[in-house]
Amino acid sequence: MALIPVTILTGFLGSGKTTLLKRVLTEAHGQKIAVIENEFGEENIDNDILVSNTEEQIIQMSNGCICCTIREDLRETLQLLAAKRRKGLLDFERIVIETTGLADPGPVAQTFFMDEEIAETYLLDSILTLVDAKHAAQQLNDRQEARRQVGFADQLFISKTDLVAPEEVEALKHRLAHMNPRAPQKAVHFGEVPLHEVFDLRGFNLNAKLDIDPDFLKEDDHDHHHGHDHAHGEACDHPSHQHGGHGHHHHHDDDVKSFAFRSDRPFDPAKLEDFLGAIVNIYGPRMLRYKGVLNMKGTERKVIFQGVHQLMGSDLGPQWGPDEARGSKMVFIGIDLPHDIFRQGLEQCLV
């Protein structure tokens, strides 16, 4: 049986998660979606869509979608939904998990790798993060949870861009790209997002990531890999680096940053495994997302790896083309990671 795709929807309080979710649930797309909420706020979705004051944990909606509110562990809720689906009591094709505005999406994502039963039933598709353009600068300055949510994202949706000046939106995009250069950014208006930009993004599908992100191995201006971590000098005059009334500040102050490692030399598999194991052991809680395409000694195929916090996985990808330049590229997104230690360690794992 095909795995059930799961999308994690995160974003800071008031960023528009519920608006987006309502649209996804009420639009006539013919898909049956189960929504798991772990937010108990005034924004609770069932106030508007669902019958109020129901004691039930799982509610089937008129258009075939299902909503449930987590009152216990996410794993148990997922197992319960899967069991009811197998027995024909519930019918749904995919799941959206809406996290609370203050949540770290990491543990939610890890659930899909740590539990065998969950991994055999569900496929984690992607993490979507909503960013509120009007309040983002302040939230990113003040709250690490907001910065973490950006670091985890496979796709960033920027809401409320109509409420701020165009240069502020540009400054925000610039800042987000430094924190997470791998997540495409899109401005959205009142949750108006085409569904193909929400579902089946395959952010966690190791092999598919290369098909939908062919530029993953190419250079881009947010990857700083020549011995220093920022291509911008301290005197950069980009608006997001100016001290002004908008709560912007220089992105060097953001503790969530990305950096890339590249090499044309192949990796020694045993050395690399030992080194990655060691850094994940020490820095795992601060490593939000990391992924790469690796040129490994002893195989004619690309090795694709990625991880969330302490959980890491790898997979054999397609063969290297006869004329293709073989090289490795890794991107790490995390909180105050010691780039020098990572770089030196990775260098020592090369053949």
ZAGUVEX-204940 format. One record per residue (C-alpha): x, y, z. Coordinates in steps of 0.02 Angstrom, whole numbers, plus 32768, in hexadecimal, padded with zeros to 4 digits. Each point is the difference from the previous one (the first is absolute). Layout:
<rs>
XYZ
...
</rs>
This chain:
<rs>
800080008000
804080AE7FD6
803E80678092
7F92808F803C
805580A77FE0
800D80778094
801D80BD7FFD
8037805F809B
7FBF80B28004
805B80758075
801780B98018
7FFB80828088
7F6080388056
7F9180647F8C
80637FD47F62
7F667FBB7FA9
800F7F448018
7F497FEE8028
7FCC806A7F6B
80677F927F8D
7FBF7F638051
7F4A80367FF0
801B80207F49
80517F577FE5
7F717FAA805D
7F70805A7FAF
803E800C7F4D
7FAE7F857F8A
809D7FA17FD2
7FB17F568016
80857FC7807B
7FD77FB980A9
8073804D807F
80157FDB80B8
803A80938068
80567FE780A7
8005809A806C
806B80158098
7FD280B3801F
7F8880398085
7FEE80B77FDB
7F7A807A7FCE
802A7FD27F4D
7FC17F508013
7FC27FC87F58
7F677FA5803D
7FB080A08040
7FD5802D7F4E
7FFC7F607F9F
7FCF7F7B807A
7F757FE28078
802B805C809F
80147FB180AD
800C7F507FC2
80557F848072
80397F937F71
80B67FFB7FD6
7FE67FDE7F47
7F7A805A7F9E
7FD07FDA7F4D
7FD2809C7F9F
7F7A80107F7B
807D80067F71
80527F5E8038
80918052805B
80267FCE80B2
803B80698092
80497FC480A1
804B805A8093
80927FB28058
7FE37FE480B6
808F7F86800F
80987FC77FA1
8008801F7F45
80387F4C7FE3
7F647FBB8053
7F9180737F99
80547FCA7F5E
7FEF7F488030
7F48801B802B
7FDD80557F5A
805B7F767FA0
7FA17F77805D
7F5780527FDE
802F80157F4A
80307F497FF0
7F597FCC804B
7FA380707F86
7FC08072808B
805B80987FBB
802E802E7F4F
808F80797FE0
808E800E7F83
80798072805A
8021805580A6
802880B3802E
8046801F80AE
7FED80B2803E
807E80228089
7FE880828087
804D80A97FD7
80877FE78082
802D7F4F7FCE
80A57FBD7FC2
7FCF7F957F69
80987F90801C
7FB37F818078
7F637FF87F93
806C7FD67F68
80667F838063
7F647F9C802C
7FFB7FC47F4B
80AF7FB78008
800A7FBB80AF
7F687F928005
7FFE7F6B7F8C
7F447FEF7FFB
7FED80B97FD3
80897FF47F7C
7FA97F6C7FAE
7F5B805F7FF3
802D80B67FE3
807880637F94
803880A98040
7FED806F7F67
803980AC8039
800480878085
7FAA80A27FCC
8023809D8065
7F94809C7FFB
805680A58024
7F9E809E8029
8052808E7F9F
7FBC80868075
80457FB580A0
808B7F8E7FC1
809380738020
7FD1801480B6
7FD37F498016
80A17FC47FB0
80638078806E
7FAA7FCF80A1
7FCC7F4B7FF1
806F7F6C7FDC
7F667F957FDB
7FDA80717F6B
80B27FF07FC0
7FFC7F438017
7F5E7FF37F9C
8056805A7F70
80967F8B800D
7F937F657FF4
7F9A80377F6A
7FFA7FA97F57
7F92808F7FC2
7FE780B08048
7F5C805D7FE7
800880BA802A
7F5780478033
7FC380B38018
8079804A7F82
7F79807D7FD1
8011804F80AD
80B780307FEF
806B80627F86
804F7FA07F6E
80B180218040
7FD27FB280A7
7FC27F647FA7
80A47FF97F9E
80658014809F
7F9E7F748051
801A7F8C7F6B
80BA80278003
80097FD580B8
7F9C7F5E7FEE
80717FC97F71
809780108072
7FAD7F968084
7FC07F7D7F87
803B80117F4A
7FB27F5A7FCE
7F49802D8021
7FA680587F71
7FA4809D8039
7F5680377FC5
7F9480938032
7F4C7FC98022
7F6280648016
7F7C7FC4807C
80367F4C7FEE
7FE980037F43
807E7F797FD7
7FEF7F877F6E
7FF77F518047
80927FC27F97
806C80788067
7FC27FB280A2
7FF97F467FDF
80777F807FB3
8099806F8010
80697F698032
807080668071
802E7F648061
80037F867F71
80BA7FE87FE9
80077FCE7F49
7F71806B7FC4
804F809D8049
807E80007F73
7F7B7FF47F7B
7FA18097803D
809980638037
807E7FEF7F73
805D809A803E
80297FAA80A4
80B27FDD7FC5
801B80A87FAC
804C8099804C
7F8E80858042
801F80A78050
7FCA7FC880AC
807C7F73800D
80A18041804A
807F7F777FF6
80A680557FE8
80407FFD80B1
7F8C80868042
7F497FF78026
7FBC809D7FAF
801D80467F55
7FC580A88044
807F80718051
7FD5805080A4
7FE180A27FA2
7F717FB37F9D
7F7A80837FE3
7F717F897FDC
7F6380408058
7FF47F66806F
80A9802E8049
7FD380B2802D
7FCA802D80AD
7F5980527FE9
7F52800A8044
7FCB7F597FB6
805C7F8E8077
80777FCF7F74
80AF7FD88034
80997FB97FB0
7FE97F497FD5
80A77FD78053
7F9D800880A1
7F887F757FD0
80327F618058
7FAB7F957F7B
80737FFF7F69
802B7F8F7F71
80A77FD37FBA
80377F8F7F73
80937F8B7FE9
803E7FCB7F55
808B7F927FC0
80347FAF7F5D
805C7F76805E
7F9D7F658031
7FD67FD980B5
80417F68805C
7F5B7FAE8038
803E7FBE80A7
805480A38033
7F6980677FCD
7F887F90805F
806A800F809D
800F80BC7FF3
7F47801F7FDB
7FD27F8C808F
807080648075
7FBF80AC7FD1
7F4B7FC78005
80217FBA80AD
804780A5803E
7FA380847F9B
7F627FA17FD0
7F85806C8063
8046809A7FA8
80027FB27F52
7F5580277FB6
800B7FBE7F4F
80937FC07F9D
800A7FAB7F59
80797FDB7F76
80317FA47F62
80A17FA2801A
80877FB77F92
80357F63805E
80967F937FDE
7FCB7F527FCA
7F5880267FAF
7FCE803D7F53
7F61804B8047
7FDF80A28058
7FE27FF080BA
7F7680718041
7FF2802380B8
7F9B806F8072
7FD2801480B4
7F9A80588084
8051801C80AA
804F7F5A8034
7FAB7F977F7A
805E7FE57F60
7FDF7F937F68
80537FDE7F59
7FCC7FB17F5E
80517FCD7F5B
7FCE80787F77
80147FF77F43
80A67FD47FAE
807C80897FD9
7FF4802C7F48
80957FD37F90
802880B97FE2
7FC4803F80A8
807E80538073
7FFA7F9D80A2
7FFA8067809C
7FB3800980AC
7F96808B8045
7FB4800880AD
7F948086804E
7FED801280BC
7F7C806E8051
800E801380BA
8014806B809B
80AF8045801D
80557F6A7FB1
80C080058006
8021800C7F46
80BC7FED8012
7FF17F5B805E
7F867FBD7F7E
806C80397F70
80A37FBA8045
7FAD7F5C802E
7FB27FEB7F55
80A580297FAB
80517F738063
7F7D7F847FC1
8032801C7F4A
80667F7C7FA6
</rs>
